[in-house]
Amino acid sequence: MTDLLSDEEIDVQLPDGWDREGEEIVRTYEFDSYLDGVGFAAGAGGVAEDAWHHPEITITYGEVEVRLTTHDAGGITDNDIQLAERFDDIYE
Ligand SMILES: C[C@H](O)[C@H](O)[C@H]1CNC2=NC(N)=NC(=O)C2=N1
């Protein structure tokens, strides 16, 4: 099982644009249209399924909020950081 990251490791490894909220990391991506957000969420879902690590995704008009935590570990692990970076890669 992937080990929990320390508070310092999280602070250092958290990608730009992401924030820590308790035992989750969160980023809100902005889009020009609702359907652009839907398309991003669909792509993120495919990346998540490929990684077998699944975020909470909330789609609203012009925004998509992504929350990541590692349920099996009860907190934030490297899996969350790595997936956050992959989501950033597909966000133009
Ligand atoms: C049984 C299955 O492998 C586990 O539930 C996987 C699936 N996706 C997951 N997603 C997230 N975010 N955390 C997990 O611990 C996790 N575990």
The ligand as an SDF file (V2000), in Angstrom:
LIG
                    3D

 17 18  0  0  0  0  0  0  0  0999 V2000
  -10.5060   -1.8080   -4.8420 C   0  0  0  0  0  0  0  0  0  0  0  0
   -9.8690   -0.7000   -5.6700 C   0  0  0  0  0  0  0  0  0  0  0  0
   -8.6310   -1.1350   -6.2040 O   0  0  0  0  0  0  0  0  0  0  0  0
   -9.5750    0.4740   -4.7620 C   0  0  0  0  0  0  0  0  0  0  0  0
  -10.7750    0.9280   -4.1930 O   0  0  0  0  0  0  0  0  0  0  0  0
   -8.9120    1.6690   -5.4930 C   0  0  0  0  0  0  0  0  0  0  0  0
   -9.7880    2.2950   -6.5480 C   0  0  0  0  0  0  0  0  0  0  0  0
   -9.6290    3.7370   -6.7030 N   0  0  0  0  0  0  0  0  0  0  0  0
   -9.1550    4.5000   -5.6930 C   0  0  0  0  0  0  0  0  0  0  0  0
   -9.2090    5.8330   -5.7520 N   0  0  0  0  0  0  0  0  0  0  0  0
   -8.7830    6.6100   -4.7430 C   0  0  0  0  0  0  0  0  0  0  0  0
   -8.8810    7.9550   -4.8300 N   0  0  0  0  0  0  0  0  0  0  0  0
   -8.2950    6.0580   -3.6460 N   0  0  0  0  0  0  0  0  0  0  0  0
   -8.1750    4.7350   -3.4650 C   0  0  0  0  0  0  0  0  0  0  0  0
   -7.6910    4.2650   -2.4190 O   0  0  0  0  0  0  0  0  0  0  0  0
   -8.6030    3.8740   -4.5360 C   0  0  0  0  0  0  0  0  0  0  0  0
   -8.5280    2.5560   -4.4550 N   0  0  0  0  0  0  0  0  0  0  0  0
  1  2  1  0
  2  3  1  0
  2  4  1  0
  4  5  1  0
  4  6  1  0
  6  7  1  0
  6 17  1  0
  7  8  1  0
  8  9  1  0
  9 10  2  0
  9 16  1  0
 10 11  1  0
 11 12  1  0
 11 13  2  0
 13 14  1  0
 14 15  2  0
 14 16  1  0
 16 17  2  0
M  END
$$$$
